[in-house]
């Protein structure tokens, strides 16, 4: 197959270049900021503490009694 000066590159080469571009874009998007990650963990820990304390106080407020078990 003869090539001319202005011939298009083969489709395989175009596909490889496209995959390389997608890979580079994906790796750039996967970078993370350690400060943001630490802040997110602190926020999650505070929410966990808030959920635990609110469920405890709601049980106390309703005066839940344990269910009686009848033995037959």
Secondary structure by P-SEA (a helix, b strand, c coil): ccccccccccaaaaaaaaaaaaaaaaaaaacccaaaaaaaaaaaaaaaaaaaaaaaaaaaaaccccbbbbcc
